[in-house]
């Protein structure tokens, strides 16, 4: 019988959080996103472009990584656990509004930040990055297949693609910074389990 976050257990008890399929979706998506960000930086920062060279190769790697970015999530839909987590991420409740209000007011009390399996910040991030990825894919296709749209559309697509890429880089830096500050959350993505103490403290409404 799986452990529950609200039942007595030894201090070192572990709670199952992510299946192997979920962890691999996250890892592959993160790797592809990293390739997109690095190659974009090489293409748009002159000093890096000169240092690396081989612009055509960098462009092709960037395009292939961008096209492949939705694939891990699409394959992950075959996993029941992954689909269940997507439902959790897409569902906002009153406790999420409390969490966001506390975050905006910089209220660090745990009681003011109730969370289920995913907190409101993670839900907002997941929704935003999913939407941004779709916009990047669409604008990237317009830039790549020049015959798909008139010049004005392609020019607008380039503007949106470039500035959204910069925004994604900033948001990803914040996401990575939050992850670095929470070793137990990283352990959950690496091993699939987290400590019961962490689960009760950070996600008190979650029933693992």
C-alpha positions in Angstrom: 0.0 0.0 0.0 1.5 3.4 -0.9 2.3 5.9 1.8 0.0 8.9 2.2 1.3 12.3 3.2 -1.2 12.5 6.0 -0.5 9.1 7.7 2.1 8.5 10.4 5.4 7.2 9.0 9.1 7.1 9.9 10.9 10.4 9.4 12.9 8.9 6.5 9.8 7.5 4.7 9.7 8.2 1.0 6.6 9.2 -1.0 6.3 8.2 -4.7 6.0 11.4 -6.8 6.9 10.7 -10.5 7.0 7.6 -12.7 10.0 6.8 -15.0 7.9 8.0 -18.0 7.2 11.3 -16.4 10.9 11.8 -15.4 12.0 11.0 -19.0 9.5 13.4 -20.5 11.0 16.1 -18.3 14.6 15.2 -19.0 14.2 15.0 -22.8 12.1 18.2 -22.9 14.7 20.0 -20.7 17.5 18.8 -23.0 15.8 19.9 -26.2 14.9 23.3 -24.6 18.5 23.7 -23.5 19.7 23.0 -27.1 17.2 25.6 -28.4 18.4 28.3 -25.9 22.1 27.6 -26.5 21.9 27.6 -30.2 19.7 30.7 -30.2 22.3 32.5 -28.1 25.0 31.5 -30.6 22.9 32.8 -33.5 22.1 36.1 -31.9 25.1 37.1 -29.9 27.9 38.1 -32.3 30.8 37.2 -29.9 29.4 33.6 -29.5 28.7 33.4 -33.3 32.3 34.2 -34.1 33.6 31.8 -31.4 31.6 28.9 -32.5 31.3 29.5 -36.3 29.6 27.0 -38.6 26.4 29.1 -38.6 24.5 26.8 -41.0 25.1 23.8 -38.7 23.9 25.7 -35.7 20.8 26.8 -37.5 20.0 23.2 -38.5 20.5 22.0 -34.9 18.2 24.8 -33.6 15.5 24.0 -36.1 15.6 20.2 -35.4 15.5 20.7 -31.6 12.6 23.2 -32.0 10.6 20.8 -34.1 11.3 17.9 -31.7 10.4 19.9 -28.6 6.7 18.8 -28.5 7.5 15.1 -29.2 8.4 14.0 -25.6 5.1 15.4 -24.3 3.1 13.8 -27.1 4.8 10.5 -26.4 4.2 11.0 -22.7 0.5 11.0 -23.3 0.7 7.2 -23.5 1.4 7.2 -19.7 -1.6 7.3 -17.5 0.4 9.0 -14.7 1.6 11.7 -17.1 -2.0 12.4 -18.2 -3.1 12.6 -14.6 -0.4 15.1 -13.8 -1.5 17.2 -16.8 -5.0 17.3 -15.3 -3.5 18.4 -12.0 -1.5 21.2 -13.7 -4.5 22.4 -15.6 -6.8 22.6 -12.6 -6.8 25.7 -10.5 -8.7 25.9 -7.2 -9.2 28.4 -4.3 -6.0 27.2 -2.6 -4.0 28.2 -5.8 -5.4 31.7 -5.5 -4.2 31.8 -1.9 -0.8 30.6 -2.9 -0.4 33.2 -5.6 -1.7 36.0 -3.3 0.9 34.9 -0.7 3.6 34.8 -3.3 2.8 38.3 -4.5 2.7 39.6 -1.0 6.0 37.8 -0.2 4.3 36.0 2.7 6.6 33.1 3.5 4.4 31.4 6.0 3.8 27.8 4.9 0.2 28.0 6.1 -0.5 30.8 3.6 0.7 28.8 0.7 -1.4 25.6 0.4 -0.6 23.3 -2.5 -1.6 20.0 -3.9 0.8 17.9 -5.9 1.8 21.0 -7.8 1.7 24.5 -6.4 0.2 27.5 -8.2 3.6 28.8 -9.4 4.3 25.5 -11.1 0.9 25.5 -12.7 1.4 29.0 -14.1 4.9 28.2 -15.3 3.7 25.0 -17.0 0.8 26.8 -18.8 3.0 29.7 -19.9 5.9 27.6 -21.2 3.5 25.3 -23.1 1.9 28.3 -24.8 5.2 29.9 -25.5 6.5 26.7 -27.0 3.6 26.6 -29.4 4.0 30.2 -30.4 7.8 29.6 -31.0 7.0 26.6 -33.1 4.5 28.5 -35.2 6.6 31.5 -35.7 9.7 29.3 -36.4 7.8 27.5 -39.2 6.9 30.8 -40.8 10.5 31.9 -40.7 11.7 28.5 -42.0 9.2 27.9 -44.8 9.2 31.3 -46.4 6.5 30.4 -48.9 3.9 29.8 -46.2 3.1 33.5 -45.7 3.7 37.0 -47.1 6.7 39.1 -46.1 4.8 41.1 -43.5 3.8 37.9 -41.7 7.3 36.6 -41.8 8.7 39.9 -40.5 6.2 39.9 -37.6 7.0 36.2 -36.9 10.7 37.0 -36.6 10.0 39.9 -34.2 7.8 37.7 -32.0 10.1 34.7 -32.2 13.2 36.8 -31.2 11.6 38.6 -28.2 9.7 35.6 -26.9 13.0 33.6 -27.1 14.6 36.3 -24.8 11.6 36.1 -22.4 11.8 32.3 -22.3 15.5 32.5 -21.5 14.7 34.7 -18.5 11.8 32.6 -17.3 13.9 29.4 -17.6 16.7 31.0 -15.6 14.2 31.7 -12.9 12.8 28.1 -13.1 16.4 26.7 -12.8 17.1 29.0 -9.9 14.0 27.8 -8.0 15.0 24.2 -8.7 18.6 24.8 -7.4 17.1 26.1 -4.2 15.0 23.0 -3.6 17.2 19.8 -3.5 14.3 17.5 -2.5 12.3 18.6 -5.5 15.2 17.8 -7.8 15.6 14.5 -6.1 12.0 13.8 -6.9 12.6 14.3 -10.6 15.8 12.3 -10.4 14.6 9.3 -8.4 10.8 9.5 -8.5 10.4 9.8 -4.7 10.5 12.6 -2.1 10.7 12.6 1.7 7.4 12.6 3.5 8.5 15.6 5.6 9.1 17.6 2.4 5.7 16.5 1.0 3.8 17.6 4.1 5.7 20.9 4.3 5.6 22.0 0.6 2.5 20.2 -0.7 0.2 19.7 2.3 -2.9 19.1 0.2 -1.3 16.4 -1.9 -2.2 12.8 -1.3 0.7 10.8 -2.6 
